[in-house]
């Protein structure tokens, strides 16, 4: 019980000290309460009309950036696939070109052989006539 009385005395002493400190520093309670109410109103208005719209814009921007990164990844994958297809087409074109070159060489060799045979036959004919 003595403890409760002691605590009550300490509580009232603290309240008196707080009141004396407020008076020492010139705290005007009606003005302080009015300023707290004004600050609360301004804070609520700023939160509603400034902070939330800014957060919404930031969220939208964050979403657009994420979409842009996803599109970049998709485009990068498509580019890699297109590059692979391009290399494959070039390889096939090289193979076809090499085949055509080989066929042209074979045809040229046949024509050369035929012309050589004709030239030999013509030379034999000239020698026989001579």
C-alpha positions as MATLAB code, in Angstrom:
seq = 'XXXXXXXXXXXXXXXXXXXXXXXXXXXXXXXXXXXXXXXXXXXXXXXXXXXXXXXXXXXXXXXXXXXXXXXXXXXXXXXXXXXXXXXXXXXXXXXXXXXXXXXXXXXXXXXXXXXXXXXXXXXXXXXXXX';
ca = [
       0.000    0.000    0.000;
       2.844    2.330    0.809;
       4.153    1.676   -2.661;
       0.931    2.900   -4.225;
       0.999    6.075   -2.198;
       4.631    6.578   -3.102;
       3.865    6.047   -6.805;
       0.914    8.443   -6.624;
       3.148   11.073   -5.047;
       5.802   10.530   -7.732;
       3.135   10.813  -10.453;
       1.778   14.073   -9.072;
       5.323   15.395   -8.674;
       6.081   14.565  -12.312;
       2.888   16.274  -13.454;
       3.823   19.396  -11.483;
       7.333   19.317  -12.946;
       5.907   18.951  -16.463;
       3.567   21.863  -15.897;
       6.383   23.973  -14.460;
       8.631   23.083  -17.392;
       5.884   24.010  -19.856;
       5.379   27.320  -18.090;
       9.140   27.919  -17.973;
       9.453   27.479  -21.729;
       6.311   29.479  -22.439;
       4.039   26.749  -23.768;
       0.628   28.206  -24.588;
      -1.704   25.197  -24.554;
      -4.535   26.649  -26.670;
      -2.087   27.673  -29.409;
      -0.237   24.353  -29.204;
      -3.487   22.392  -29.600;
      -4.531   24.634  -32.523;
      -1.149   24.061  -34.185;
      -1.422   20.300  -33.666;
      -4.887   20.321  -35.264;
      -3.652   22.493  -38.170;
      -0.638   20.244  -38.692;
      -2.865   17.152  -38.645;
      -5.190   18.674  -41.261;
      -2.252   19.616  -43.500;
      -0.694   16.180  -43.057;
      -3.975   14.446  -43.967;
      -4.461   16.671  -47.030;
      -0.900   16.120  -48.178;
      -1.227   12.376  -47.694;
      -4.452   12.278  -49.671;
      -3.714   14.721  -52.485;
       0.073   14.590  -52.808;
       1.568   11.456  -51.292;
      -0.914    8.905  -52.679;
      -0.835   10.273  -56.252;
       2.956   10.334  -56.190;
       3.003    6.735  -54.972;
       0.545    5.796  -57.720;
       2.768    7.423  -60.352;
       5.808    5.643  -58.954;
       3.981    2.300  -58.970;
       2.881    2.871  -62.579;
       6.434    3.808  -63.530;
       7.779    0.724  -61.779;
       5.272   -1.395  -63.723;
       6.253    0.205  -67.041;
       9.917   -0.390  -66.292;
       9.183   -4.044  -65.496;
       7.220   -4.374  -68.750;
      10.076   -2.725  -70.635;
      12.580   -5.152  -69.132;
      10.318   -8.089  -69.990;
       9.979   -6.794  -73.555;
      13.736   -6.360  -73.773;
      14.256   -9.953  -72.663;
      11.654  -11.168  -75.164;
      13.240   -9.148  -77.970;
      16.673  -10.440  -76.977;
      15.405  -14.036  -77.178;
      13.761  -13.366  -80.558;
      16.962  -11.754  -81.814;
      18.984  -14.783  -80.764;
      16.493  -17.081  -82.501;
      16.570  -14.928  -85.638;
      20.360  -14.879  -85.586;
      20.425  -18.686  -85.342;
      17.992  -18.942  -88.264;
      20.107  -16.471  -90.263;
      23.251  -18.513  -89.626;
      21.445  -21.683  -90.665;
      20.237  -20.057  -93.897;
      23.774  -18.806  -94.609;
      25.155  -22.284  -94.002;
      22.616  -23.820  -96.385;
      23.390  -21.143  -98.973;
      27.113  -21.914  -98.622;
      26.435  -25.620  -99.094;
      24.328  -24.932 -102.177;
      26.967  -22.557 -103.543;
      29.694  -25.167 -102.974;
      27.542  -27.788 -104.711;
      26.963  -25.444 -107.657;
      30.697  -24.689 -107.835;
      31.519  -28.419 -107.813;
      28.917  -29.061 -110.492;
      30.307  -26.179 -112.567;
      33.858  -27.537 -112.160;
      32.710  -31.026 -113.163;
      30.861  -29.586 -116.163;
      33.918  -27.493 -117.081;
      36.125  -30.566 -116.786;
      33.748  -32.522 -119.066;
      33.642  -29.696 -121.583;
      37.433  -29.380 -121.421;
      37.794  -33.123 -121.927;
      35.378  -33.039 -124.866;
      37.160  -30.077 -126.421;
      40.505  -31.787 -125.851;
      39.181  -34.919 -127.566;
      37.867  -32.799 -130.447;
      41.215  -31.026 -130.705;
      43.077  -34.356 -130.706;
      40.694  -35.732 -133.303;
      41.131  -32.567 -135.395;
      44.906  -32.796 -135.042;
      44.890  -36.461 -136.124;
      42.712  -35.568 -139.045;
      45.093  -32.781 -140.078;
      48.078  -35.158 -139.697;
      46.292  -37.792 -141.773;
      45.464  -35.274 -144.483;
      48.990  -34.013 -144.483;
];
